[in-house]
Structures are given as structure tokens and as C-alpha cells.
């Protein structure tokens, strides 16, 4: 095991010279650094905190302890989704959970965090640049930061994330280091031909379920793949496995020029058809539609607004997005189009992690591989995975409509 070297400033934080709250946070960071055999700590430029999502009394106890000790974040820090929609509190049916979630979210604001409450901080201004060291939690945010932005973050869980924000430090280990960021296995996707928006979710789920926490290198991803496409791919891969970084040759900034010597797995259309069957557990019955996992971007919301204009939707339709995106939608008039069509816009949280959907609904359609992976276990529904166009067509018909 390596010796952990701390700077004089870090030793002072650990020793309590900057207050008891900073000292507590530094003890957590140092403990993790020793577990991960880090030789030193690295200064971070930002943090994204997942700990504001309520998981029981311990979530509140830790946050309140930091507040009581006078801790404050020292780098720009965004907040992940919480357990309630603060703008539309009536959407959450579990009032006890909503109250605890609201209290926890407020505690993190008291620590100096910005109340963004989104799982997609990369859609906000001032996102990290290539090579910046950050401490981001939430699996899809981690994989997007590493893969698409080329920033450096390891996987940070609850409590470790906010401690990094308070100290401005993270262990120099894992994906913070260049040697850990090299690809380990190739997925040859060239046999897939033309990609649709659904292809990315299906491919991501397949990759995550196969590689676990390895680092895949992808061949054949379209050069014009959008950030929303890459978001869907990374989110599904991180949910189905532990993928925190992928390389798409010709698309993402750290993708290798050569893949010689790496094991190769070929992905064909039948593979994706099988994945869709695995993630879709209903045949034709539907109770509702839920999209926006991870949070829908402004461009995705605009596309949805274009699709819902016309005949009325017969099924409840939920769209999860960031409050900042909702503000922009309201300013442009897109929000009014969505709501007039019957779309319920959810912010600050997501329908697969809190009690928003009716408990009587058993069959819900989504365009998100991540939602389809988690919702059956989290909110006791059967999911069916489709494209955004298929989701709208199904909502309009009142039953499942698939193109193929």
C-alpha cells in the first residue's frame, strides 16, 4: 500500500484548522484515499452531489451534522434530483417521503450547494472542460462527464460526494488517473447500420450488462451522434452495469486511434431486438407514459412538443426535466404547448424514484433504457421500451403502438 501524501493545506483541514465540518469531510476523503491506495489527493473544480436524494434517516443525520458543524462547499456544487418536486409538491403522493426529501434538499442548499436538482448537470452552463478534475456522483452524470466531456471523475457515492465538495479534494485514484481511463474491450457496432434514437438506449443496456465496470471502446457510432444520443447510451450502460467511461471512436474526445490487442465483441440487430424484449415486460396494455430519464434536454422537450400537437393523448404522459430547462421552456412557449397537450412536466425528481405514478398503474411505457431497468423494482410497474415517437403514438391511441 502506498503512503498517502497530504499538502500542508490538506493537513490543516484534517487537523481542524478550518473548522470541525471541514475536518469531518476531510477524514472521509482521506479514509477513501487510503482504501483506494491513492498516493495523494487532487484538487477538483466542481462537484455534483447525489446525497440530496433521501434514502432514510441517515441521509438527514449526515447532512444536518455537516450544517451544524458549519461546513460549506468550496467549489461550485450542483445537486442531483431529490425525492420530491418542489415546484409541484402535489405530484408526490407519499407525503412523509416528500417532507423528508424537502428537508434534505434544503440542508444541502444550506451547505452552499446550488439548487439545480437535476441528474443531468452537463446540460447546465459552466460544465467542466476536457481534463478538469471533478467529483460528480449519479451514474449517468459520471459517465457523461468522463466520456463526452473528457473531464475526470471517479464513481463517488453518497456522503463522499459532498465531502469532496466541502474540501475541494478527491482521492487521486481510479478514473482520476490517465492509466485507468484506457479502453479494455471493443464493441463493434458497424453491423447495426442506421441508428435510431432507441438504438442508443438498447446498445447501452447491452454493453453495461456485458462489461460490468470495464471500459468499452465502441466502433461504428455515427459521427453525428448528438449529446442526447450519447446521454441515453451512457445512462443505460451505467444502469445495467457499472460503466463510468466509454470511448466512441471518432466521436468522444479520448477514444483511441487503434484498438489492436483488445478483445472484440460484435453487436448485431438481433442482439438489440433481444435487449428490447428483455426490457419490455408487457404485450399491449398500457396505463401511462413516462419519459425524461435522465432529465430531458431542451431539444428533447421541443421535439416532444412537435409530436404531441394534434389529436388528444388518451394516456397520462409524464416528462421529467430540470427546473432550469422548465424555465427555458416557459420563456419560449414550449411548456404551454406541452401542458396544453396533457403532458405533466415533473422537475427536481424522477418518476422512477418517488411516488408520482398512480399505484394502480401496472404497465408504463418509456423511451429510456435506464427507466425501464429501474422502474419495475423501484415503483412496481411493468415497463415497455419504445422510441419517443412510439411513446407519443401509444399515448394517442390509448394502447401500445410499435413501429416494428
ABEGO torsion letter per residue (X at the ends): XBBBBBBAAAAAAAAGAAEAAAAAAAAAAAAAAAAAGBABBBBBABBBBAAABBAEAAAAAAAAAAAAAGBBBABBBBBBBBABBAABAAABABAAAAAAAAAAAAAAAAAGBBBAGBABAAABBGBBBBGBBBBBBEAAAAAAAAAAAGBBBBBBBBGAAAAAAAAGBBBBBEAABAAAABBABBBBAAAAEBBBAAAAAAAAAAAAAAAEABBBBBBGBBAABBAAAAAAAAAAAAAABABABBBBBGABAABBABABGBBBBBBBAAAAAAAAAAABABAABBABBBBGOBBBBAAAAAAAAAAABEBBBABBBBBBBBAAAAAAAAAAGAAAAAAAAGBBBBBGBBAAABBABBAABABBBBABAAAAAAAAAAAGBBBBBBBAAAAAAAAAAGBBBBAX
